[in-house]
Amino acid sequence: MDSMADLAPQTPSIRDRWVKVYGEEVFEQAVKDWYDSYTKSESEILRLLPEMTTPSNN
Protein backbone atom coordinates (compact mmCIF):
# COMPACT_ATOMS: atom_id res chain seq x y z
CA MET A 1 0.00 0.00 0.00
CA ASP A 2 1.47 3.31 -1.08
CA SER A 3 -1.34 5.59 0.08
CA MET A 4 -4.88 5.63 1.44
CA ALA A 5 -6.05 5.83 -2.21
CA ASP A 6 -5.08 2.15 -2.47
CA LEU A 7 -8.05 1.41 -0.19
CA ALA A 8 -10.52 2.82 -2.75
CA PRO A 9 -13.09 0.38 -4.09
CA GLN A 10 -12.08 -1.63 -7.13
CA THR A 11 -14.22 -1.60 -10.25
CA PRO A 12 -15.84 -3.98 -10.88
CA SER A 13 -16.29 -4.98 -7.26
CA ILE A 14 -15.62 -8.45 -5.89
CA ARG A 15 -19.40 -8.84 -5.59
CA ASP A 16 -19.93 -7.98 -9.26
CA ARG A 17 -17.25 -10.43 -10.38
CA TRP A 18 -18.57 -13.20 -8.08
CA VAL A 19 -22.17 -12.76 -9.26
CA LYS A 20 -21.06 -12.81 -12.89
CA VAL A 21 -19.35 -16.20 -12.41
CA TYR A 22 -21.47 -17.95 -9.76
CA GLY A 23 -24.76 -16.02 -9.61
CA GLU A 24 -26.54 -13.86 -7.06
CA GLU A 25 -27.90 -16.72 -4.93
CA VAL A 26 -24.46 -18.28 -4.40
CA PHE A 27 -23.02 -14.85 -3.52
CA GLU A 28 -25.75 -14.19 -0.95
CA GLN A 29 -25.17 -17.62 0.63
CA ALA A 30 -21.41 -17.00 0.80
CA VAL A 31 -22.01 -13.66 2.53
CA LYS A 32 -24.40 -15.29 4.99
CA ASP A 33 -21.87 -18.08 5.70
CA TRP A 34 -19.14 -15.47 6.26
CA TYR A 35 -21.20 -13.41 8.69
CA ASP A 36 -22.30 -16.53 10.54
CA SER A 37 -18.66 -17.56 11.06
CA TYR A 38 -17.11 -14.10 11.58
CA THR A 39 -16.22 -13.20 15.15
CA LYS A 40 -13.69 -10.35 15.25
CA SER A 41 -11.47 -8.18 13.08
CA GLU A 42 -8.69 -5.71 13.83
CA SER A 43 -6.73 -3.36 11.57
CA GLU A 44 -3.54 -1.42 12.14
CA ILE A 45 -1.71 1.20 10.15
CA LEU A 46 1.90 1.46 11.26
CA ARG A 47 4.14 4.49 10.75
CA LEU A 48 7.91 4.51 11.08
CA LEU A 49 9.15 7.35 13.29
CA PRO A 50 12.86 7.72 12.48
CA GLU A 51 13.52 9.74 15.66
CA MET A 52 12.27 6.78 17.72
CA THR A 53 14.18 4.11 15.80
CA THR A 54 17.48 2.55 16.83
CA PRO A 55 20.10 2.89 14.08
CA SER A 56 21.04 -0.37 12.34
CA ASN A 57 24.39 -2.07 13.10
CA ASN A 58 25.51 -2.03 9.45
C-alpha positions in Angstrom: 0.0 0.0 0.0 1.5 3.3 -1.1 -1.3 5.6 0.1 -4.9 5.6 1.4 -6.1 5.8 -2.2 -5.1 2.1 -2.5 -8.0 1.4 -0.2 -10.5 2.8 -2.7 -13.1 0.4 -4.1 -12.1 -1.6 -7.1 -14.2 -1.6 -10.3 -15.8 -4.0 -10.9 -16.3 -5.0 -7.3 -15.6 -8.5 -5.9 -19.4 -8.8 -5.6 -19.9 -8.0 -9.3 -17.3 -10.4 -10.4 -18.6 -13.2 -8.1 -22.2 -12.8 -9.3 -21.1 -12.8 -12.9 -19.4 -16.2 -12.4 -21.5 -17.9 -9.8 -24.8 -16.0 -9.6 -26.5 -13.9 -7.1 -27.9 -16.7 -4.9 -24.5 -18.3 -4.4 -23.0 -14.9 -3.5 -25.7 -14.2 -0.9 -25.2 -17.6 0.6 -21.4 -17.0 0.8 -22.0 -13.7 2.5 -24.4 -15.3 5.0 -21.9 -18.1 5.7 -19.1 -15.5 6.3 -21.2 -13.4 8.7 -22.3 -16.5 10.5 -18.7 -17.6 11.1 -17.1 -14.1 11.6 -16.2 -13.2 15.1 -13.7 -10.3 15.3 -11.5 -8.2 13.1 -8.7 -5.7 13.8 -6.7 -3.4 11.6 -3.5 -1.4 12.1 -1.7 1.2 10.2 1.9 1.5 11.3 4.1 4.5 10.7 7.9 4.5 11.1 9.1 7.3 13.3 12.9 7.7 12.5 13.5 9.7 15.7 12.3 6.8 17.7 14.2 4.1 15.8 17.5 2.6 16.8 20.1 2.9 14.1 21.0 -0.4 12.3 24.4 -2.1 13.1 25.5 -2.0 9.4 
